[in-house]
Amino acid sequence: MSGGDKQPLLQVKNLRKLFPIRKGLLRRKIGLVRAVDDVSFHVEEGEALSLVGESGCGKTTTARCVLRAIKPTSGEILFRTEEDTVIDVSGLSRRELRPLRSQMQMIFQDPVSSLNPRMTLFDIIGEPLQVNGMRDRQQRIDRVEELLRLVGLPPEYLQRFPHAFSGGQRQRIGIARALALNPRLVVADEPVSALDVSVQAQILNLMLELQQQFGLTYLFVAHDLSVVKHFSDRVAVMYVGQIVEMAPSETLFNAPGHPYTEALLSAVPQPDPRLRSRRAALQGDVADPANPPSGCYFHPRCRYAVDICRVEPPKLEELDKDHFVSCHRAHELTLEGVMVGTRAERQPIAGAVSQVSSKA
């Protein structure tokens, strides 16, 4: 974590991303999709913040805006560079962004489509090194071999192509590529959702070990809360483009403050079959971001909704220390969570990373 009065590594303020809806032969704009609607959060250096929510809630769009893979409509994305200067990357041109690319990297969701099938491991992992000035081939070979060892792959795989590897191994290659330039911020867009459950645990343990070894900062996008509770220092819950709750991981899981968070937590599998009756199943569908309901966007699905929820949008306010909730009834509701300890108290998800087979 950053100390003293040091600014967060990443600070997002009032971020919005609107996509136009076009129709007809002339492609006239008839509406807007509010993919990200006034989102604010920060990420301290060395921590893991998770963005969670149902599909279509805007978490991936938020992550891509942070990396400037897509340009936000409005808002600020303040990034603290290696020189300790704070830069708003939201309005930078492609040319101005290029020096920052090495400090902000991404691990993609699909380990198959994110790797060029016509390139060897040396070309895939070594390309960012070459683009950023490492012209000497032997230096690149040495660096790629070092990265392969870090992610649990033998250096002898250097000249192999992606089709020769399993899904878990391909994701290890993607992680090695993301770490090639020693980034300060790593955005992981559902990096384990396409993998088998046993392999998911191995990849998450690897990412945690790398975080401890290199002091990495993660912005982790996920929809599986059983994964998030083992990985995150803090969690931000998104619904229809807005953050509805943000809190330290143990606080959010033990004492959620928003009904939507309670419903998500109730869907996390529990080892005790007697807990099934406590599930707070969500009714209806996710609100349409092109035509959201009045008031609180969640009120049509909320069993605690009252009249004010239908007419007045709630504000994200601090419920307790570092625990922010966007709900009119947050101070009067006592919602049910799932008991977890702090991340430091939890065991690796599937044993130590050093014992994980590189075949996965």
C-alpha positions, 0 to 999 in steps of 0.5 A, a space after each residue: 500500500 502507498 504510505 503517507 500522503 502519497 496519491 493513489 496509483 489510480 484515481 477515477 473520477 465521474 467516469 462516463 462512457 456512452 455508446 450511441 444507438 443508431 437506426 435507419 439508412 442514415 444511421 441517425 442517433 436515436 438514443 444512448 447506452 449508458 455503459 458507464 454512468 458516473 463511476 468513481 473509485 481509486 486503487 492504492 499501490 500494491 492492492 487488488 481492487 475487484 469490479 464485480 457484477 452481472 454481465 452487462 453491468 459495465 465493469 469491462 467497459 470501465 476497465 478498458 476506459 482506464 487503459 484507454 483501449 476505448 476513449 471515455 465520454 467524460 470524467 478523469 482517469 488520474 494515473 501516478 507515473 514512475 516519476 510520481 507525476 499524476 497524469 489524466 490519461 482520459 484526454 491523451 492522444 495515442 502519441 501521448 499515451 504511448 510512453 504510459 503503455 509500459 506502466 499499464 498492462 492487461 491480462 485478457 479473458 480468453 487465453 486462446 484469442 488473445 494470443 497470435 497463433 502464428 507467433 511463437 512464445 518468444 515473439 509473443 512475449 518478446 514483442 513488447 520488449 522490442 517495441 519499447 527499445 530492447 533491440 538485442 535479440 539475446 537480451 530478449 531471449 534471456 528476458 523471455 526465459 526469465 518470464 516463462 520461469 516466473 509463470 511456471 513454464 519451462 524456458 524450452 517452450 520458447 519456440 513453440 506456438 500457442 496451439 501446443 498449450 492448454 488453456 491454463 498454460 496459455 493464460 500463463 503466457 498472457 500473464 508473462 506478456 503482461 509482466 514483460 515491461 514491469 508494469 505498475 498497474 495490471 488490469 485483469 479482465 476475468 482472467 480465469 472465467 474461461 478456465 476449468 475450476 482446478 486451473 482457475 485456482 492455480 492461475 489465481 495463486 500465481 497472480 497472488 504470488 507475483 503480486 507479493 514478489 513484485 508489488 503489483 497493483 491489480 484492477 480485477 474484473 470478475 463476476 464470480 464472487 467465490 473467486 473475488 473473496 480470495 483475491 481482493 483487498 477491496 471490492 466495488 459492486 457495479 449495477 447498470 453502469 454505476 457503483 452501488 457498493 464499495 468496501 474492503 473485501 472482508 467487510 463487504 462479504 461479512 456485512 453487505 450494505 446494498 440489497 444487490 450485493 446481498 443477492 450476489 453473495 447469496 448465490 456463492 456456493 456454500 458447503 452447508 446444504 442447510 444454507 440453500 433456503 437463505 438464498 435471496 434470488 433476484 427477480 426480473 432482468 437487469 435494467 436496460 442501460 439505454 432506458 434505465 428506470 427512474 430513481 434507483 436503477 435496482 428498485 424493480 428487483 429489490 425486495 426492500 424497495 420503498 416509495 423514495 427508491 422509485 423516484 429519487 436516485 441514491 448517492 454513494 455515501 460512506 456507511 462505515 469507515 471505507 464502506 460506501 453504499 448507494 442505497 436509501 435504506 442502507 442505514 436501517 437494513 441489516 443484510 446477510 453476508 458470508 463469513 470470511 477472514 481477511 485475505 492475509 488469513 486465507 490459505 492459497 486456493 489450491 495449495 502453494 503456487 510452487 507446487 502447481 504443475 506447469 501442465 495446467 
